[in-house]
Structure formats: structure tokens, C-alpha cells
């Protein structure tokens, strides 16, 4: 008896595995770009403690990076384009991997197992949506002033006006905490995807991911709560 095996069936798992690795790499690299941006953005936000003049000067500097070699806000727009591409690439990879996993296992397990699953790991597939929604609100509030009571005033005035409102501060805080949870799991996953983690390094990587996410979360929360409680006015 001769058993004939379809060669396309043999190649399919390998092709799917290769595609999955590529998508995970895209998600990891785009995530690293976003983390680096968040670190720089957090440091910039802390300029608010230096006072109105220094904070507004920093905001103006952002718009003139690279001058006079690059005219106007060219460098800032290039940074924005890179970030936009990174956000969409991150979301595409996350959604695509989730769909791929769902197709591979169309029927759920009879008994659901919560094996080492944190809240962040269970919500990674829509974590990018949270970040995207938060970024849109952030732009409308502090960049364009569309939903800010200070309107077209300077950056410092818009910041104080926004975070003097308890509702706005609460929304910002919830979003930042959710992003921080997403970051912790994302950083840990990225190190595994890029081959920088193994069983011996797992504990160190986990603590490092937690530390980075915690520092960023607290760093972003420091300014709004300082405004809310009158430490910055």
C-alpha cells in the first residue's frame, strides 16, 4: 500500500509558522519604537515642573527640531509619521495573529484554563485599540485644544486647564494605567520574540518589564495629579 501525502499540506504548517514569526517580529519592533517614544514623551512632560516658560520653550523646540537644515516642523512630522506607521503595524500584527490563532483553533476548549494569564496578556489583542483611542483624545485635548477649555492658549495653559478637571484627569489616569499593563506584557513578549529571553532569564526579564512599565505609568501620572492637587498651577 502506498500512502500519498499532498506536498502543499506538508508545506502549509511551515509557511504559517514563518508568517507568524514575521508578524510577531513586526509587533515587537513596532512596540519597541512606541516604548522609546513614551520614554521621551514622559521626560518632556516632566518639564512642567520647571514652570510655564520652560515648558512652553520645550514645546516650541519640538516644532523646530532640525532647523535650519530641516524647514519648519519637518522633523516633527517625520517623527509623527514613524509613530503612526508603528501604531498601525502594531495593531495589524496583533489583530492578524489573533485571527490566525482563532482559525487554527475554531472551537474553544471545553474547560478554559487560566494558565499564567494576566489581565494584560488576555487583552493584548485590543490593547492597541486602547492606545489609539487614547492618542486621539490626547491630540484633541492637549495638542489641538479642540476639547480643552483653554482652547488655543499655550501648551502650559492647556495642560493646567485639562488636568484641573477631575473627570479629565481620571480618564487620563485610567488610560495610562491600561497602557502600562499592556506595556508590561508587551515588553516581556518582545524579548521572547526577538530571542532575548529563555527560562534562565525569565525572572529577570519579567522584573525588568514590570519596572519599565511602572516607571512610565508613574511618570505619566505625576504631572496630571500634581496639577489636580495644586502642585503645578
C-alpha positions in Angstrom: 0.0 0.0 0.0 1.3 3.4 -1.0 0.3 6.5 1.1 0.3 9.7 -0.9 0.7 12.9 1.0 -0.1 16.2 -0.5 3.1 18.3 -0.6 1.0 21.5 -0.1 -0.3 20.1 3.2 3.3 19.4 4.3 4.4 23.0 3.5 1.4 24.7 5.0 2.4 24.5 8.6 5.9 25.7 7.8 4.5 28.7 5.8 2.1 29.5 8.6 4.9 29.4 11.2 7.1 31.7 9.1 4.2 34.2 8.7 3.5 34.0 12.4 7.2 34.7 13.2 7.2 37.7 10.8 4.0 39.2 12.4 5.4 38.7 15.9 8.6 40.5 14.8 6.6 43.4 13.4 4.7 43.6 16.6 7.8 43.5 18.7 9.8 46.1 16.7 6.9 48.5 16.4 6.3 48.1 20.1 9.9 49.0 20.9 9.6 52.2 18.8 6.5 53.1 20.7 8.1 52.4 24.1 11.1 54.6 23.2 8.7 57.4 22.2 6.8 57.0 25.5 10.1 57.4 27.4 11.0 60.6 25.6 7.4 61.9 25.9 7.4 61.2 29.7 10.6 63.1 30.2 9.2 66.0 28.2 6.0 66.1 30.3 8.1 66.4 33.4 9.3 69.8 32.1 6.0 71.1 33.5 7.7 71.1 37.0 10.2 73.7 35.6 7.4 76.2 35.1 5.4 77.7 32.3 8.3 79.4 30.4 10.5 76.3 30.3 7.6 74.0 29.3 6.4 76.3 26.5 10.0 76.7 25.3 10.3 72.9 25.2 7.1 72.6 23.2 8.3 75.2 20.7 11.6 73.4 20.4 9.7 70.2 19.4 8.3 72.1 16.5 11.7 73.4 15.3 13.9 70.3 15.7 16.4 70.2 12.9 16.2 73.9 11.9 17.5 75.3 9.8 18.6 72.2 8.0 15.0 71.0 8.0 12.5 73.8 7.5 9.6 74.4 9.8 8.2 71.3 11.6 9.6 68.8 9.1 11.4 66.7 11.7 8.4 66.6 14.0 6.2 65.5 11.1 8.7 62.7 10.2 8.5 61.6 13.8 4.7 61.6 13.7 4.7 59.5 10.5 7.1 56.9 12.0 4.9 56.7 15.1 1.7 56.4 13.0 3.2 53.6 11.0 4.4 51.9 14.2 0.9 52.1 15.7 -0.9 50.7 12.7 1.8 48.0 12.2 1.4 47.0 15.9 -2.4 46.8 15.6 -2.3 44.9 12.3 0.2 42.3 13.7 -1.8 41.9 16.9 -5.2 41.5 15.2 -3.7 39.3 12.5 -2.1 37.0 15.0 -5.3 36.7 17.0 -7.3 35.8 13.9 -4.7 33.3 12.9 -4.8 31.6 16.3 -8.6 31.6 16.2 -8.6 29.9 12.7 -6.2 27.3 14.0 -8.5 26.5 16.9 -12.0 27.3 15.7 -13.7 25.5 18.7 -12.9 26.7 22.1 -11.7 24.4 24.9 -14.4 22.7 26.9 -12.7 23.8 30.0 -10.9 27.2 29.9 -7.5 27.2 31.5 -6.1 30.4 33.0 -2.5 29.2 32.8 -0.2 32.0 33.8 -2.5 34.5 32.1 -2.5 38.1 33.4 -5.2 40.6 32.6 -2.7 42.3 30.2 -1.9 39.1 28.3 -5.7 38.3 27.8 -6.3 41.8 26.5 -3.2 42.3 24.2 -5.3 41.9 21.1 -7.3 45.0 21.8 -4.6 46.9 23.8 -3.7 48.7 20.6 -7.2 50.0 20.2 -7.0 51.4 23.7 -3.7 53.2 22.8 -5.2 54.5 19.6 -8.3 55.9 21.3 -6.1 57.5 24.0 -3.8 59.1 21.4 -6.8 60.6 19.6 -8.2 62.1 22.8 -4.8 63.3 23.8 -4.3 65.2 20.5 -7.8 66.7 20.7 -7.2 67.8 24.2 -3.5 68.9 24.6 -2.3 69.3 21.0 -5.1 70.9 19.1 -7.2 72.2 22.1 -10.4 71.1 20.5 -11.9 69.7 23.7 -9.7 71.8 26.0 -11.3 74.7 27.9 -8.1 76.8 27.3 -8.6 76.5 23.6 -5.7 77.9 21.5 -3.7 79.0 24.6 -0.1 78.0 25.1 0.8 74.3 25.9 1.3 75.0 29.6 -2.1 76.7 29.9 -3.8 73.8 28.1 -2.1 71.3 30.3 -3.2 73.0 33.5 -6.8 73.5 32.2 -7.1 69.9 31.2 -5.8 68.3 34.5 -7.6 70.8 36.7 -10.7 68.9 35.7 -11.1 65.8 37.9 -13.0 63.9 35.1 -10.3 64.6 32.5 -7.6 63.6 34.9 -9.5 60.4 35.9 -9.9 59.4 32.2 -6.2 60.1 31.6 -5.2 58.1 34.6 -7.3 55.1 33.6 -5.9 55.2 30.1 -2.3 55.4 31.3 -2.7 52.5 33.7 -4.2 50.3 31.0 -1.4 51.3 28.6 1.1 50.5 31.4 -0.4 47.0 31.8 -0.2 46.5 28.1 3.4 47.7 28.1 4.5 45.2 30.9 3.2 42.2 28.9 4.3 43.7 25.6 8.0 44.2 26.7 8.1 40.7 28.1 6.7 39.3 24.9 9.0 41.3 22.7 12.1 39.9 24.4 10.9 36.4 23.8 10.0 37.1 20.1 13.4 38.7 19.5 15.2 35.8 21.2 16.5 37.7 24.2 14.7 35.6 26.8 14.9 32.0 28.0 14.0 30.0 31.1 17.1 31.2 33.0 16.4 34.9 32.1 12.6 34.8 32.5 12.6 36.2 36.1 15.0 39.0 35.2 13.1 39.9 32.1 9.8 39.8 34.0 11.1 42.2 36.7 12.6 44.5 34.0 9.4 44.7 32.1 7.5 45.4 35.3 10.0 48.1 36.3 9.9 49.9 32.9 6.1 49.8 32.8 5.8 51.0 36.4 8.2 53.9 35.9 6.4 55.0 32.7 3.0 54.8 34.3 4.0 56.7 37.4 5.9 59.2 35.3 2.9 60.0 33.2 0.6 60.2 36.2 2.9 62.5 38.2 2.1 65.7 36.2 -1.7 65.4 35.9 -2.1 64.7 39.7 0.3 67.4 40.5 -1.9 69.8 38.6 -5.1 68.4 40.1 -3.8 68.9 43.7 -2.3 72.3 43.0 1.4 71.5 43.0 1.5 72.8 39.4 -0.6 75.8 38.5 
